[in-house]
Amino acid sequence: MNTQESSYNLNFRPDIQGLRALAIFLVVFCHAGLPGFAGGFVGVDIFFVLSGYLISGLLIKEVHLSDKVNFLRFYSRRLKRLLPALLTVVFTTSLTAYFILAPFEQIEQAQTAFSVSIWLSNFYFSFADLNYFAPVADSNLFLHTWSLAVEEQFYLVWPLLLFILLLKVQHASSQDQSRNLLHGLIGIFLLSFALSIYWLDKAPVLAFYLMPSRAWQFALGGITFVISSGKKSYLSDTRLLNLAGLIGIGLVVATLFVIDDASPYPGIKALLPSLATALILISGLSNKPAIYTKLFSWRWMQKIGDLSYSWYLWHWPVLVLGNIVFPQTTFVLQFSLLLLSLVLAQLSYVFIETPLRNLELFILKPVITLSASITAMLIALLMGNTWGDTAEKNLITPDQLDYTGVRNSLPVIYRNGCDDWYSNSRIIPCNFGDAEADKTAILIGDSVGAQWFTALADSFTESGWRFIIFTKSSCPIVDEPIFYDRIGMVYEVCEEWRDNVLAGINQFNPDLIFIGNSAEYDYTQTQWNEGTQRVLSRLAPGLDHLFIIPGTHNLPFDGPGCLARQNWQPEFLEEFTNCTYQPETYASSDMLAGISIAASSFENVSLLDLNPIVCPNGICSAKVNDEIVYRDSQHLTDQFVSNHQEEIEQMIRSIYPF
């Protein structure tokens, strides 16, 4: 192969820089929550295909010219390109978080920073202990680095895979080499895509975060490069190439309409942005660029493309920390945070990325680059470990322990194993009070409904009733399907569990039933109404009474975290850390309207709205009169609920004396 000039070309293409700009715009607008960009996370898929195209092109050309891959030089180039900016962001973010976040919040961040430094954060998010009541991953400062870890793991194995594929065809003709290489890449594509589909059904978190189920996107980039380097007639047909590009642009736009954060992903839908990228790359071969290609080549798009890596690194921690300091987000705030992250990206690009990438010593001595990179990663590991140890020591002060302790202020039902969450649809009726009692009350709900258990159970068992609870976290007692983003799929376990509970509840001969739901499910008013109607039609007949408890107001921040930060932060930040919230409208307006209409159809059904207890005068506070109200952003502490038992009992008795 080295006796002839390579037929594989990889010249600079401004349209690729423009495509990078498009990808980063999609991602940052999505993460900032800008309207119309809920599916913008597909920008990551565009980056994956681009990486596959460019890296495959470099490696294929190198093997074609020299019959080998200089692995040392390849890895040193990747590390030189990616590591300095990454470690700069990790260090700066960690230092800022030390002063803004409470010690108990810092511990998880330090653990993630540790994994980021060695390109394993995707494994951290895949296999971290998934505790329903733990703060969600969206508050993790380094969540976005999962995609960087996937890319680096791709870089680790891809050179060897391509070298093996090319080694097998090194004595074949140029045409046969391309065909056989294409077949090998297609095989990798199919195997990885099949794994992605399988995992999406069986283990959707793994499908999203792990490299093997994303390798098909990199392989697609390689396939695109091989096709683009061919001598086929259609590659010189300007109209056909421009049409391919237009279809690609159309597919990108389509993703914003058919993909959002409730879509099972990656799977089949990930083909949309991936194939779109491939088509746009192929269309760039046209001798007469289309309008969109000229747009991609504009100077400002080229500049954004240059900054895309740095902007990707900076935008997420800036958004997370900015939304912690200013929890009531607005469009102006989000846009300002994006601009700030873009400024930081420019600074790191000019003063970190570019100088180190062009440093002559690193260019001439790959072994020095590799050694320096390994040293830097080891130092970062040490710093992450030190940060975690320091946070644990700061955590044990009395004030901090008060705020972290309320995380465990849960009803006894969780210690008794009454809630299996998403693991199975097993029915677990938990009984309290006299098993032979003449009267029986039942509570059915998700975790927000179940938070009222202690006050309800104590009131009724003290009055001689038997009290039974059926609960499944994040499972609405509404006869409508729900996509559950925490597990990345439609919550079928919930539907099966709910149906079984409703079918078997008559065996307990209940006199009174309570239904409690969060208000945050993505249901329309019609769905709340009709789904609740279907549930009530199965429960209400024959009952003395049924109460529906509307969902409580959510805080736009973590309650204990806010209080702990107030106690921890330096004085100049205290004025920004306000742990109260006044909802502009009833947080559950669609829910309240829907369930009110449903309840009005049954004479023995009433609403039991407990929000005035939680948010008196319409103001929700993490702490009121030395009483911590919330144990996170949406669930109440069991101590708070217990303290208001008498008030809740009086509200019930005013409607249904017992």
C-alpha positions as CSV (number, residue, x, y, z in Angstrom):
1,M,0.0,0.0,0.0
2,N,2.9,2.4,0.6
3,T,4.1,2.2,-3.0
4,Q,1.3,4.5,-4.2
5,E,-0.2,7.8,-3.2
6,S,-3.2,7.3,-0.9
7,S,-6.6,7.5,-2.5
8,Y,-8.0,8.6,0.9
9,N,-8.1,12.3,1.4
10,L,-8.8,14.2,4.6
11,N,-8.4,17.8,3.7
12,F,-9.7,20.6,5.9
13,R,-13.4,21.1,5.3
14,P,-15.0,24.3,6.7
15,D,-18.5,22.6,6.5
16,I,-17.3,20.1,9.1
17,Q,-16.4,23.0,11.5
18,G,-19.9,24.4,10.8
19,L,-21.4,21.0,11.6
20,R,-19.6,21.1,14.9
21,A,-21.1,24.5,15.5
22,L,-24.6,23.2,14.8
23,A,-24.0,20.2,17.1
24,I,-22.9,22.4,20.0
25,F,-25.7,24.8,19.6
26,L,-28.2,22.0,19.8
27,V,-26.6,20.6,23.0
28,V,-26.2,23.9,24.9
29,F,-29.7,25.1,24.0
30,C,-31.2,21.8,25.1
31,H,-29.3,21.8,28.4
32,A,-30.3,25.4,29.0
33,G,-34.0,24.4,28.6
34,L,-34.6,26.8,25.7
35,P,-38.0,26.3,24.1
36,G,-38.0,24.0,21.1
37,F,-34.7,22.3,21.9
38,A,-35.8,19.4,24.2
39,G,-34.3,17.0,21.7
40,G,-31.1,19.0,21.2
41,F,-29.1,16.4,23.1
42,V,-28.8,14.7,19.7
43,G,-25.9,17.1,19.1
44,V,-23.8,14.5,20.9
45,D,-24.8,11.9,18.3
46,I,-23.6,14.3,15.6
47,F,-20.2,14.6,17.4
48,F,-19.9,10.8,17.6
49,V,-20.4,10.4,13.9
50,L,-18.0,13.3,13.1
51,S,-15.4,11.7,15.4
52,G,-15.9,8.4,13.6
53,Y,-15.5,10.1,10.2
54,L,-12.4,12.1,11.1
55,I,-10.5,9.6,13.3
56,S,-11.2,6.7,10.9
57,G,-10.0,8.9,8.0
58,L,-6.7,9.7,9.8
59,L,-6.1,6.0,10.7
60,I,-7.1,4.6,7.3
61,K,-4.9,7.1,5.5
62,E,-1.9,6.3,7.8
63,V,-2.2,2.6,7.3
64,H,-2.7,3.0,3.6
65,L,0.5,5.0,3.3
66,S,2.8,3.3,5.8
67,D,1.3,-0.2,6.5
68,K,1.1,0.6,10.2
69,V,-0.4,2.8,12.9
70,N,1.9,4.8,15.1
71,F,-0.2,4.1,18.3
72,L,2.1,6.2,20.5
73,R,1.7,9.2,18.3
74,F,-2.0,8.7,17.9
75,Y,-2.7,8.5,21.6
76,S,-0.4,11.4,22.4
77,R,-2.3,13.6,19.9
78,R,-5.7,12.7,21.4
79,L,-4.5,13.4,24.9
80,K,-2.8,16.6,23.9
81,R,-6.0,17.7,22.2
82,L,-8.5,16.8,24.9
83,L,-6.9,16.5,28.3
84,P,-5.6,20.0,29.1
85,A,-9.0,21.7,28.7
86,L,-10.8,18.9,30.5
87,L,-8.6,19.0,33.5
88,T,-8.8,22.8,33.5
89,V,-12.6,22.7,33.7
90,V,-12.5,19.9,36.3
91,F,-10.1,21.9,38.5
92,T,-11.9,25.2,38.2
93,T,-15.4,23.7,38.6
94,S,-14.3,21.7,41.7
95,L,-12.7,24.8,43.3
96,T,-15.9,26.8,42.7
97,A,-18.1,24.0,43.9
98,Y,-16.1,23.9,47.2
99,F,-17.3,27.4,48.1
100,I,-20.9,27.2,46.6
101,L,-22.0,23.6,47.5
102,A,-22.6,22.2,50.9
103,P,-20.1,19.5,52.0
104,F,-22.6,16.6,51.6
105,E,-23.2,17.8,48.0
106,Q,-19.5,18.0,47.3
107,I,-18.9,14.3,48.1
108,E,-20.7,13.0,45.1
109,Q,-19.1,15.7,42.9
110,A,-15.7,14.7,44.1
111,Q,-16.4,11.0,43.3
112,T,-17.5,12.0,39.8
113,A,-14.4,14.3,39.3
114,F,-12.3,11.3,40.2
115,S,-13.8,9.2,37.4
116,V,-13.7,12.1,34.9
117,S,-9.9,12.4,35.3
118,I,-9.5,8.8,33.9
119,W,-12.2,9.0,31.3
120,L,-14.6,6.7,33.1
121,S,-17.5,9.0,34.1
122,N,-19.8,7.1,31.8
123,F,-19.2,4.0,33.9
124,Y,-19.8,6.0,37.0
125,F,-23.2,7.1,35.8
126,S,-24.0,3.7,34.4
127,F,-23.3,1.8,37.6
128,A,-23.7,4.3,40.4
129,D,-26.1,3.2,43.2
130,L,-29.5,4.3,41.9
131,N,-31.3,5.5,45.0
132,Y,-34.7,6.9,44.4
133,F,-34.5,9.5,47.1
134,A,-30.9,10.6,46.2
135,P,-30.4,13.9,44.4
136,V,-30.9,13.2,40.6
137,A,-27.9,13.1,38.2
138,D,-29.0,16.4,36.6
139,S,-27.4,18.2,39.5
140,N,-24.0,16.6,38.9
141,L,-21.5,19.1,37.6
142,F,-19.7,16.5,35.4
143,L,-22.7,14.7,34.0
144,H,-21.9,15.9,30.5
145,T,-18.5,14.2,30.5
146,W,-20.0,10.8,29.9
147,S,-19.9,11.5,26.1
148,L,-16.2,12.5,26.4
149,A,-15.5,9.2,28.2
150,V,-17.3,7.3,25.4
151,E,-15.2,9.1,22.8
152,E,-11.9,8.4,24.6
153,Q,-12.8,4.7,25.0
154,F,-13.5,4.7,21.3
155,Y,-10.1,6.2,20.6
156,L,-8.6,3.5,22.8
157,V,-9.9,0.6,20.7
158,W,-10.6,2.0,17.3
159,P,-7.0,2.2,16.0
160,L,-6.4,-1.5,16.7
161,L,-9.8,-2.5,15.1
162,L,-9.1,-0.6,12.0
163,F,-5.5,-1.8,11.8
164,I,-6.7,-5.4,12.0
165,L,-9.4,-4.8,9.3
166,L,-6.8,-3.1,7.0
167,L,-4.1,-5.7,7.7
168,K,-6.4,-8.4,6.3
169,V,-6.7,-6.6,2.9
170,Q,-3.3,-5.0,2.5
171,H,-2.4,-7.1,-0.5
172,A,-5.8,-6.6,-2.3
173,S,-6.4,-4.1,-5.0
174,S,-7.5,-0.6,-4.1
175,Q,-11.1,-1.3,-5.0
176,D,-11.1,-4.6,-3.0
177,Q,-9.5,-2.8,0.0
178,S,-12.3,-0.3,0.1
179,R,-15.0,-2.9,-0.3
180,N,-13.6,-5.2,2.3
181,L,-13.0,-2.4,4.7
182,L,-16.5,-1.2,4.2
183,H,-17.8,-4.7,4.9
184,G,-15.9,-4.8,8.2
185,L,-17.2,-1.4,9.3
186,I,-20.7,-2.4,8.4
187,G,-20.3,-5.5,10.5
188,I,-19.2,-3.4,13.5
189,F,-22.1,-1.1,12.9
190,L,-24.7,-3.9,12.9
191,L,-23.3,-5.6,16.0
192,S,-23.2,-2.4,18.0
193,F,-26.6,-1.3,16.8
194,A,-28.1,-4.7,17.7
195,L,-26.6,-4.3,21.2
196,S,-28.0,-0.8,21.5
197,I,-31.5,-2.1,20.7
198,Y,-31.1,-5.0,23.1
199,W,-29.8,-2.8,26.0
200,L,-32.5,-0.2,25.3
201,D,-35.1,-2.8,26.2
202,K,-33.2,-4.6,29.0
203,A,-30.8,-2.0,30.4
204,P,-31.5,1.5,28.9
205,V,-29.0,3.2,31.2
206,L,-26.2,1.1,29.7
207,A,-27.5,1.7,26.2
208,F,-27.3,5.4,26.7
209,Y,-23.9,5.7,28.5
210,L,-21.6,2.9,27.4
211,M,-19.4,2.9,24.3
212,P,-20.2,-0.6,22.9
213,S,-23.8,0.5,22.3
214,R,-22.6,3.8,20.7
215,A,-19.8,2.3,18.6
216,W,-22.2,2.0,15.6
217,Q,-22.3,5.8,15.4
218,F,-18.5,6.0,15.2
219,A,-18.6,3.1,12.7
220,L,-21.1,5.0,10.6
221,G,-18.6,7.9,10.5
222,G,-16.0,5.5,9.2
223,I,-18.4,4.1,6.7
224,T,-19.2,7.6,5.5
225,F,-15.5,8.3,5.1
226,V,-14.9,5.2,3.0
227,I,-17.9,5.9,0.8
228,S,-16.8,9.5,0.4
229,S,-13.3,8.5,-0.7
230,G,-14.7,6.3,-3.5
231,K,-14.8,7.0,-7.2
232,K,-18.5,6.4,-7.7
233,S,-20.3,8.6,-10.2
234,Y,-22.9,9.7,-7.7
235,L,-20.1,11.4,-5.7
236,S,-19.6,13.9,-8.5
237,D,-23.3,14.5,-9.1
238,T,-23.8,18.0,-7.7
239,R,-27.6,17.8,-7.6
240,L,-27.6,14.4,-5.9
241,L,-25.1,15.5,-3.3
242,N,-27.0,18.7,-2.5
243,L,-30.2,16.7,-2.2
244,A,-28.5,14.4,0.3
245,G,-27.4,17.4,2.3
246,L,-30.9,18.8,2.3
247,I,-32.3,15.5,3.4
248,G,-29.7,15.5,6.2
249,I,-30.6,19.0,7.3
250,G,-34.3,18.0,7.2
251,L,-33.6,15.0,9.5
252,V,-31.8,17.2,12.0
253,V,-34.8,19.5,12.1
254,A,-37.1,16.5,12.4
255,T,-35.3,15.3,15.5
256,L,-36.4,18.4,17.3
257,F,-40.0,17.4,16.7
258,V,-39.9,13.6,17.3
259,I,-37.2,13.3,20.0
260,D,-37.3,14.8,23.5
261,D,-36.2,13.8,27.0
262,A,-39.1,11.3,27.2
263,S,-37.9,9.4,24.1
264,P,-36.4,5.9,24.6
265,Y,-32.8,6.6,23.5
266,P,-30.5,5.9,21.6
267,G,-32.2,3.0,19.7
268,I,-34.0,3.4,16.4
269,K,-34.5,7.2,16.9
270,A,-30.8,7.8,17.1
271,L,-30.6,6.9,13.5
272,L,-32.2,10.2,12.6
273,P,-29.3,12.5,13.7
274,S,-26.7,9.9,12.9
275,L,-27.8,9.4,9.3
276,A,-28.4,13.1,9.0
277,T,-24.7,13.7,9.8
278,A,-23.5,11.1,7.4
279,L,-25.6,12.7,4.6
280,I,-24.4,16.2,5.3
281,L,-20.8,14.9,5.3
282,I,-21.2,13.3,1.9
283,S,-22.9,16.4,0.5
284,G,-19.8,18.4,1.4
285,L,-18.1,16.8,-1.6
286,S,-20.2,18.8,-3.9
287,N,-18.3,21.2,-6.3
288,K,-21.2,23.6,-6.0
289,P,-22.0,24.0,-2.3
290,A,-25.6,24.4,-1.3
291,I,-26.9,27.3,0.8
292,Y,-26.6,25.4,4.1
293,T,-23.0,24.5,3.3
294,K,-22.2,28.2,2.8
295,L,-23.9,28.9,6.1
296,F,-21.7,26.3,7.8
297,S,-18.7,28.0,6.3
298,W,-19.5,31.4,7.6
299,R,-16.7,32.9,9.8
300,W,-18.8,33.0,13.0
301,M,-19.8,29.3,12.5
302,Q,-16.2,28.4,12.0
303,K,-15.3,30.2,15.2
304,I,-18.1,28.4,17.1
305,G,-16.9,25.1,15.6
306,D,-13.3,25.9,16.8
307,L,-14.7,26.5,20.3
308,S,-17.2,23.5,20.3
309,Y,-15.1,21.3,22.5
310,S,-14.3,24.0,25.1
311,W,-17.9,25.2,25.1
312,Y,-19.1,21.7,25.6
313,L,-16.8,21.4,28.6
314,W,-17.8,24.7,30.2
315,H,-21.5,25.1,29.5
316,W,-22.8,22.3,31.8
317,P,-21.1,23.2,35.1
318,V,-21.8,26.9,34.5
319,L,-25.5,26.1,34.0
320,V,-25.7,23.8,37.1
321,L,-23.8,26.2,39.4
322,G,-25.6,29.2,38.0
323,N,-29.0,27.6,38.6
324,I,-28.0,26.6,42.2
325,V,-27.1,30.2,43.0
326,F,-30.2,31.6,41.1
327,P,-32.7,28.8,41.4
328,Q,-35.7,30.5,39.8
329,T,-34.5,30.2,36.2
330,T,-35.5,32.6,33.5
331,F,-34.7,32.8,29.8
332,V,-32.4,35.8,30.5
333,L,-30.5,33.9,33.2
334,Q,-30.0,30.8,31.0
335,F,-28.9,32.8,28.0
336,S,-26.5,34.8,30.2
337,L,-25.0,31.6,31.7
338,L,-24.5,30.3,28.1
339,L,-22.7,33.5,27.2
340,L,-20.5,33.3,30.3
341,S,-19.6,29.7,29.4
342,L,-18.8,30.8,25.8
343,V,-16.4,33.4,27.2
344,L,-14.7,30.8,29.4
345,A,-14.5,28.5,26.4
346,Q,-12.7,31.3,24.4
347,L,-10.3,31.9,27.3
348,S,-9.4,28.2,27.7
349,Y,-9.1,27.8,23.9
350,V,-6.7,30.7,23.6
351,F,-4.7,30.1,26.7
352,I,-4.9,26.3,27.3
353,E,-5.9,24.3,24.2
354,T,-4.0,26.1,21.5
355,P,-0.7,26.7,23.2
356,L,-0.3,23.2,24.4
357,R,-1.5,21.7,21.2
358,N,1.1,23.6,19.3
359,L,3.9,23.2,21.8
360,E,6.9,22.0,19.8
361,L,8.2,19.7,22.5
362,F,4.8,17.8,22.5
363,I,4.8,17.6,18.7
364,L,8.3,16.2,18.4
365,K,8.2,13.9,21.5
366,P,5.0,12.0,21.8
367,V,6.4,10.0,24.7
368,I,6.8,13.2,26.6
369,T,3.1,14.1,25.9
370,L,2.0,10.7,27.0
371,S,4.1,10.9,30.2
372,A,2.9,14.4,31.0
373,S,-0.7,13.4,30.4
374,I,-0.5,10.4,32.7
375,T,1.1,12.5,35.4
376,A,-1.6,15.2,35.1
377,M,-4.3,12.5,35.4
378,L,-2.7,11.1,38.5
379,I,-2.5,14.5,40.0
380,A,-6.2,15.1,39.2
381,L,-7.0,11.7,40.8
382,L,-5.2,12.8,44.0
383,M,-7.0,16.1,44.0
384,G,-10.4,14.5,43.6
385,N,-9.7,12.1,46.4
386,T,-8.4,14.9,48.6
387,W,-11.5,17.0,47.9
388,G,-13.8,14.1,48.8
389,D,-11.9,13.5,52.1
390,T,-12.1,17.2,53.0
391,A,-15.8,17.3,52.2
392,E,-16.5,14.3,54.5
393,K,-14.6,16.0,57.3
394,N,-16.6,19.2,56.9
395,L,-19.8,17.2,56.8
396,I,-19.6,16.2,60.4
397,T,-20.2,19.6,62.0
398,P,-23.5,19.7,64.0
399,D,-25.3,22.1,61.7
400,Q,-24.4,20.2,58.5
401,L,-25.4,16.9,60.1
402,D,-28.9,18.4,60.9
403,Y,-29.4,19.1,57.2
404,T,-28.0,15.8,55.9
405,G,-29.9,13.8,58.5
406,V,-33.3,14.8,57.1
407,R,-32.6,12.9,53.9
408,N,-33.5,9.8,56.0
409,S,-36.6,11.4,57.5
410,L,-38.8,8.8,55.7
411,P,-42.0,7.0,56.6
412,V,-41.4,3.6,58.2
413,I,-42.9,2.0,55.1
414,Y,-39.6,2.2,53.3
415,R,-37.7,0.4,56.1
416,N,-40.5,-2.2,56.1
417,G,-40.0,-2.9,52.4
418,C,-43.4,-1.7,51.2
419,D,-42.1,-0.1,48.0
420,D,-40.2,-2.0,45.3
421,W,-39.9,1.0,43.1
422,Y,-39.3,-0.1,39.5
423,S,-37.7,-3.5,40.2
424,N,-40.9,-5.5,39.9
425,S,-44.7,-5.3,40.0
426,R,-45.1,-7.3,43.2
427,I,-48.0,-6.3,45.3
428,I,-47.0,-5.6,48.9
429,P,-49.9,-4.5,51.2
430,C,-48.4,-3.2,54.4
431,N,-50.8,-3.4,57.3
432,F,-50.9,-1.2,60.4
433,G,-53.2,-1.2,63.4
434,D,-55.6,-3.8,64.5
435,A,-55.9,-6.6,61.9
436,E,-59.4,-7.5,63.2
437,A,-60.6,-3.9,63.2
438,D,-64.2,-3.2,61.9
439,K,-63.1,-0.3,59.8
440,T,-60.3,-0.3,57.1
441,A,-58.6,2.7,55.5
442,I,-56.2,2.3,52.5
443,L,-53.7,4.7,51.1
444,I,-52.6,4.2,47.4
445,G,-49.9,6.4,46.0
446,D,-46.5,7.2,44.6
447,S,-43.8,8.5,46.9
448,V,-45.4,12.0,47.1
449,G,-48.7,10.4,48.1
450,A,-47.0,8.1,50.5
451,Q,-45.2,10.9,52.3
452,W,-48.5,11.5,54.2
453,F,-48.5,8.0,55.5
454,T,-47.4,8.7,59.1
455,A,-50.1,11.4,59.8
456,L,-52.9,9.3,58.2
457,A,-51.9,6.0,59.7
458,D,-51.5,7.4,63.2
459,S,-54.8,9.2,63.0
460,F,-56.8,6.1,62.0
461,T,-55.0,3.4,64.0
462,E,-55.4,5.6,67.1
463,S,-59.1,5.6,66.3
464,G,-59.2,1.8,66.1
465,W,-59.0,1.4,62.4
466,R,-56.8,-0.9,60.3
467,F,-54.6,1.0,57.9
468,I,-53.1,-0.4,54.7
469,I,-50.8,1.2,52.3
470,F,-49.9,0.3,48.6
471,T,-47.1,2.4,47.2
472,K,-44.8,2.5,44.3
473,S,-42.4,5.4,43.8
474,S,-43.0,7.5,40.6
475,C,-46.1,5.4,39.8
476,P,-49.1,7.7,39.3
477,I,-52.5,6.3,40.4
478,V,-53.9,7.4,37.1
479,D,-54.9,5.0,34.4
480,E,-52.5,6.4,31.8
481,P,-49.1,5.2,30.6
482,I,-46.0,7.2,31.7
483,F,-42.5,7.4,30.4
484,Y,-40.1,7.3,33.3
485,D,-36.8,9.1,32.4
486,R,-35.0,7.8,35.5
487,I,-35.0,4.3,33.9
488,G,-35.2,5.5,30.3
489,M,-38.4,3.6,29.3
490,V,-42.2,3.4,29.6
491,Y,-42.9,2.5,33.2
492,E,-44.7,-0.8,32.4
493,V,-44.0,-2.2,35.8
494,C,-46.1,0.7,37.2
495,E,-49.0,-0.1,34.9
496,E,-49.0,-3.7,35.8
497,W,-48.7,-3.0,39.6
498,R,-51.5,-0.4,39.5
499,D,-53.9,-2.6,37.6
500,N,-53.2,-5.5,40.1
501,V,-53.8,-3.3,43.1
502,L,-57.1,-1.9,41.7
503,A,-58.2,-5.4,40.8
504,G,-57.5,-6.9,44.2
505,I,-58.3,-4.1,46.6
506,N,-61.9,-5.3,47.3
507,Q,-60.6,-8.3,49.2
508,F,-59.6,-5.9,52.0
509,N,-63.2,-4.5,52.3
510,P,-62.1,-0.9,52.6
511,D,-64.4,1.8,54.0
512,L,-62.2,4.7,53.1
513,I,-59.4,5.1,50.5
514,F,-56.8,7.9,50.0
515,I,-55.1,8.4,46.6
516,G,-52.0,10.6,46.5
517,N,-49.9,11.6,43.5
518,S,-47.2,14.0,42.5
519,A,-48.3,16.8,40.3
520,E,-45.2,16.7,38.1
521,Y,-46.2,13.9,35.7
522,D,-46.3,15.0,32.1
523,Y,-50.1,14.6,31.7
524,T,-52.5,17.0,30.2
525,Q,-55.6,18.1,32.0
526,T,-57.6,15.7,29.9
527,Q,-55.3,12.8,30.8
528,W,-55.5,13.7,34.5
529,N,-59.3,13.8,34.3
530,E,-59.9,10.7,32.2
531,G,-57.1,8.6,33.8
532,T,-58.4,9.5,37.3
533,Q,-62.0,8.8,36.2
534,R,-61.1,5.3,35.2
535,V,-59.4,4.6,38.5
536,L,-62.3,6.1,40.5
537,S,-64.8,4.0,38.6
538,R,-63.1,0.9,39.9
539,L,-62.6,2.1,43.5
540,A,-65.5,4.5,44.5
541,P,-68.5,2.2,44.2
542,G,-69.3,0.7,47.6
543,L,-67.0,2.9,49.5
544,D,-68.0,5.3,52.3
545,H,-65.6,7.9,51.0
546,L,-62.5,8.4,48.8
547,F,-60.0,11.3,49.2
548,I,-57.7,12.4,46.4
549,I,-54.6,14.3,47.7
550,P,-53.3,16.7,45.1
551,G,-49.5,16.9,44.7
552,T,-47.6,19.3,46.8
553,H,-45.6,22.2,45.4
554,N,-42.0,21.3,44.3
555,L,-39.2,23.6,45.2
556,P,-37.0,24.7,42.3
557,F,-34.0,23.7,44.5
558,D,-33.0,21.0,46.9
559,G,-34.4,22.0,50.3
560,P,-31.8,20.5,52.7
561,G,-29.1,21.4,50.2
562,C,-30.1,25.0,50.1
563,L,-30.1,25.2,54.0
564,A,-26.8,23.5,54.2
565,R,-25.3,25.8,51.6
566,Q,-26.6,28.8,53.6
567,N,-24.8,27.5,56.6
568,W,-21.6,26.8,54.6
569,Q,-21.1,29.5,52.0
570,P,-19.1,32.7,52.6
571,E,-21.1,35.8,53.6
572,F,-21.1,37.4,50.1
573,L,-23.1,34.5,48.7
574,E,-25.7,34.4,51.5
575,E,-27.9,37.1,49.9
576,F,-28.2,34.9,46.8
577,T,-29.1,31.7,48.7
578,N,-32.8,32.2,49.3
579,C,-34.5,29.0,50.5
580,T,-38.0,30.2,49.9
581,Y,-40.2,30.0,46.8
582,Q,-43.5,31.6,45.9
583,P,-45.1,29.7,43.0
584,E,-46.6,32.1,40.4
585,T,-49.4,29.6,39.8
586,Y,-50.6,26.4,41.4
587,A,-47.8,24.0,40.5
588,S,-50.4,21.3,39.8
589,S,-52.9,23.4,37.9
590,D,-53.4,20.7,35.2
591,M,-53.6,18.1,37.8
592,L,-55.9,20.0,40.1
593,A,-58.3,20.9,37.3
594,G,-58.3,17.3,35.9
595,I,-58.8,15.5,39.2
596,S,-61.4,18.1,40.3
597,I,-63.5,17.3,37.2
598,A,-63.1,13.6,37.8
599,A,-64.0,13.8,41.5
600,S,-67.1,15.8,40.8
601,S,-68.6,12.8,39.0
602,F,-68.7,10.8,42.2
603,E,-70.7,11.9,45.3
604,N,-68.4,10.0,47.7
605,V,-65.1,11.5,46.3
606,S,-63.5,14.7,47.7
607,L,-60.2,16.5,47.3
608,L,-57.9,16.8,50.3
609,D,-55.6,19.7,49.4
610,L,-52.8,19.8,52.0
611,N,-50.8,22.4,50.2
612,P,-51.8,25.2,52.6
613,I,-50.1,23.3,55.3
614,V,-46.9,22.9,53.3
615,C,-46.9,26.4,51.8
616,P,-48.8,28.8,54.1
617,N,-49.9,32.0,52.3
618,G,-48.6,30.6,49.1
619,I,-45.0,30.7,50.1
620,C,-43.0,27.5,50.2
621,S,-39.9,27.4,52.5
622,A,-37.3,24.7,53.0
623,K,-37.5,25.6,56.7
624,V,-40.2,27.2,58.8
625,N,-39.9,28.0,62.5
626,D,-36.9,25.8,62.9
627,E,-38.8,22.9,61.2
628,I,-37.2,21.5,58.1
629,V,-40.1,21.0,55.6
630,Y,-38.6,19.2,52.6
631,R,-36.2,16.3,52.6
632,D,-35.3,17.1,48.9
633,S,-37.0,19.3,46.3
634,Q,-40.4,17.5,46.3
635,H,-40.8,15.2,49.3
636,L,-41.6,16.4,52.8
637,T,-39.7,15.2,55.9
638,D,-41.6,12.6,57.9
639,Q,-41.1,14.7,61.0
640,F,-42.9,17.7,59.4
641,V,-45.8,15.4,58.3
642,S,-46.0,13.9,61.8
643,N,-46.0,17.3,63.5
644,H,-49.0,18.3,61.5
645,Q,-51.1,15.2,62.1
646,E,-53.7,16.9,64.2
647,E,-54.3,19.6,61.6
648,I,-54.6,17.0,58.8
649,E,-57.0,14.9,60.9
650,Q,-59.2,17.9,61.5
651,M,-59.4,18.6,57.7
652,I,-60.4,15.0,57.1
653,R,-63.0,15.0,59.9
654,S,-64.6,18.2,58.5
655,I,-65.6,16.2,55.4
656,Y,-65.7,12.6,56.7
657,P,-66.2,12.2,60.5
658,F,-64.6,9.0,61.7
